[in-house]
Amino acid sequence: MLTVTMNDRAARLLGLRNGFGGLDPDEELVSGLRTTWVDGGIACRGEVVCWAPVPAYADDAPGRQFDLTGWECFETKLHLEDFVPVERAYPDGPIIGVDAQRTLLRQGVALAREVGRLAGELSAPIPLRCIISTGETNGTFRFHRIRPEESWLVDDLDSYSREYVVVVDFLPGPAERFRTGHIGAAQRAALIDLVELLAPDVEKARGRLECVLENASWSAFDPEDALIEALLDGVAGGFAHFHPVLADPEAIRGYLTLLPACPEELIRKWHDGGIEDAGNTATDLQTYLRSLGDHCRAIGTALIGVFCGEDGLVLGFLPEGELERFIALAATAEVEVFVHGSVDH
């Protein structure tokens, strides 16, 4: 999960009242920041995280600093104006003008995106906070591991009345489901092929998927979410989404029959497996989906789904002849899928 927090002063400077486009620099991350810092990576040593290679004296952290967070912020700090070419005015005004500070903030946010990606690619992904601050004299960037009882900043960012402050948090999901922002060519191609296989409106769904993929570097990338985002389009989409608590047979039937891929034969012969009056529990739901899946397979259709956590249920239809290809593409795309029936996949 990604969280961006800033004081009102920074929000006004970046123009975020009109949308989030103001976060992006006019050009990509400058080469000075990329080659000097991003390309070197970050690493953990003991309880601390730092630019790689982490110095040996990290073993003694926090050393002279108040706590581990203070040590990390001191060690990771860099001056953005040393790497980002901006105009500096000395004689008649501030050393760094407002336009230059805006440039530094945007480059700092772009750097934070890369550092967040690096944090996600560690062998054990960690929660990470990046702090970007600019003022009339300089712009700074630093990062630290997020710890519940430690903070580099006060809670009220607006109290920094002479600075523009942006905070970017990267919070990894459960370890077994964490994905990085890096998407390989094979995975990308498989996701596109899945969309083309399942979407009623391929062009529209591909556009949605491309938007998700372009912005994946913001945080941990979840291919299941990417596929669902591309294929959910109300009753005109390739998938239907239900909340498990509300997903009784009547609700499932009512929605699925509206999907373009729902076969006419199924609508005419819909079979709810004698479970209409059963209690609405997880066991009841799985029993119903297994029965419905068997009924679909009997008419040459597969009832499929995509994992979306414990709080969601995503269902759709696929001709049985495409099932083998669907499963193979899902494996390449690293998407966890289901095929409902007596022998669930």
ChimeraX attribute file (.defattr): number of C-alpha atoms within 10 A of each C-alpha:
attribute: neighborCount
match mode: 1-to-1
recipient: residues
	/A:1	12
	/A:2	16
	/A:3	12
	/A:4	13
	/A:5	14
	/A:6	19
	/A:7	18
	/A:8	17
	/A:9	17
	/A:10	22
	/A:11	19
	/A:12	14
	/A:13	16
	/A:14	23
	/A:15	14
	/A:16	14
	/A:17	10
	/A:18	10
	/A:19	9
	/A:20	11
	/A:21	11
	/A:22	17
	/A:23	19
	/A:24	17
	/A:25	18
	/A:26	11
	/A:27	9
	/A:28	12
	/A:29	20
	/A:30	15
	/A:31	12
	/A:32	14
	/A:33	19
	/A:34	16
	/A:35	11
	/A:36	11
	/A:37	18
	/A:38	20
	/A:39	12
	/A:40	12
	/A:41	20
	/A:42	20
	/A:43	16
	/A:44	19
	/A:45	16
	/A:46	9
	/A:47	12
	/A:48	18
	/A:49	25
	/A:50	24
	/A:51	19
	/A:52	16
	/A:53	12
	/A:54	16
	/A:55	11
	/A:56	9
	/A:57	10
	/A:58	20
	/A:59	13
	/A:60	9
	/A:61	20
	/A:62	17
	/A:63	13
	/A:64	9
	/A:65	13
	/A:66	11
	/A:67	14
	/A:68	21
	/A:69	24
	/A:70	18
	/A:71	20
	/A:72	23
	/A:73	21
	/A:74	15
	/A:75	18
	/A:76	19
	/A:77	17
	/A:78	18
	/A:79	17
	/A:80	25
	/A:81	21
	/A:82	13
	/A:83	16
	/A:84	19
	/A:85	13
	/A:86	16
	/A:87	13
	/A:88	16
	/A:89	11
	/A:90	10
	/A:91	7
	/A:92	6
	/A:93	10
	/A:94	13
	/A:95	16
	/A:96	21
	/A:97	18
	/A:98	15
	/A:99	13
	/A:100	22
	/A:101	27
	/A:102	22
	/A:103	23
	/A:104	29
	/A:105	28
	/A:106	23
	/A:107	27
	/A:108	30
	/A:109	23
	/A:110	20
	/A:111	23
	/A:112	26
	/A:113	23
	/A:114	22
	/A:115	24
	/A:116	30
	/A:117	25
	/A:118	20
	/A:119	27
	/A:120	26
	/A:121	19
	/A:122	14
	/A:123	10
	/A:124	11
	/A:125	22
	/A:126	22
	/A:127	18
	/A:128	22
	/A:129	24
	/A:130	25
	/A:131	24
	/A:132	28
	/A:133	23
	/A:134	27
	/A:135	21
	/A:136	17
	/A:137	12
	/A:138	19
	/A:139	26
	/A:140	20
	/A:141	23
	/A:142	21
	/A:143	28
	/A:144	27
	/A:145	24
	/A:146	18
	/A:147	12
	/A:148	6
	/A:149	6
	/A:150	13
	/A:151	16
	/A:152	15
	/A:153	11
	/A:154	9
	/A:155	8
	/A:156	9
	/A:157	19
	/A:158	16
	/A:159	10
	/A:160	15
	/A:161	12
	/A:162	11
	/A:163	20
	/A:164	27
	/A:165	25
	/A:166	24
	/A:167	20
	/A:168	21
	/A:169	23
	/A:170	27
	/A:171	21
	/A:172	23
	/A:173	16
	/A:174	9
	/A:175	11
	/A:176	6
	/A:177	11
	/A:178	17
	/A:179	21
	/A:180	21
	/A:181	23
	/A:182	16
	/A:183	16
	/A:184	9
	/A:185	10
	/A:186	12
	/A:187	18
	/A:188	17
	/A:189	15
	/A:190	20
	/A:191	27
	/A:192	20
	/A:193	17
	/A:194	22
	/A:195	24
	/A:196	16
	/A:197	16
	/A:198	22
	/A:199	22
	/A:200	19
	/A:201	16
	/A:202	18
	/A:203	12
	/A:204	15
	/A:205	25
	/A:206	21
	/A:207	12
	/A:208	18
	/A:209	22
	/A:210	16
	/A:211	14
	/A:212	18
	/A:213	18
	/A:214	10
	/A:215	11
	/A:216	20
	/A:217	18
	/A:218	21
	/A:219	25
	/A:220	25
	/A:221	24
	/A:222	18
	/A:223	22
	/A:224	19
	/A:225	17
	/A:226	19
	/A:227	24
	/A:228	23
	/A:229	16
	/A:230	25
	/A:231	28
	/A:232	18
	/A:233	19
	/A:234	13
	/A:235	14
	/A:236	16
	/A:237	23
	/A:238	28
	/A:239	31
	/A:240	23
	/A:241	21
	/A:242	17
	/A:243	12
	/A:244	16
	/A:245	13
	/A:246	11
	/A:247	18
	/A:248	21
	/A:249	21
	/A:250	11
	/A:251	11
	/A:252	16
	/A:253	16
	/A:254	10
	/A:255	17
	/A:256	20
	/A:257	16
	/A:258	15
	/A:259	20
	/A:260	18
	/A:261	20
	/A:262	20
	/A:263	18
	/A:264	11
	/A:265	12
	/A:266	17
	/A:267	13
	/A:268	8
	/A:269	11
	/A:270	14
	/A:271	17
	/A:272	15
	/A:273	15
	/A:274	9
	/A:275	16
	/A:276	13
	/A:277	8
	/A:278	12
	/A:279	11
	/A:280	16
	/A:281	13
	/A:282	12
	/A:283	10
	/A:284	16
	/A:285	19
	/A:286	13
	/A:287	17
	/A:288	23
	/A:289	24
	/A:290	20
	/A:291	19
	/A:292	24
	/A:293	22
	/A:294	22
	/A:295	21
	/A:296	26
	/A:297	16
	/A:298	12
	/A:299	14
	/A:300	15
	/A:301	23
	/A:302	25
	/A:303	24
	/A:304	22
	/A:305	21
	/A:306	22
	/A:307	16
	/A:308	16
	/A:309	11
	/A:310	8
	/A:311	9
	/A:312	14
	/A:313	18
	/A:314	21
	/A:315	21
	/A:316	22
	/A:317	23
	/A:318	22
	/A:319	17
	/A:320	17
	/A:321	11
	/A:322	13
	/A:323	16
	/A:324	10
	/A:325	14
	/A:326	20
	/A:327	18
	/A:328	13
	/A:329	21
	/A:330	21
	/A:331	14
	/A:332	14
	/A:333	24
	/A:334	16
	/A:335	22
	/A:336	15
	/A:337	18
	/A:338	17
	/A:339	23
	/A:340	24
	/A:341	22
	/A:342	13
	/A:343	9
	/A:344	12
	/A:345	12
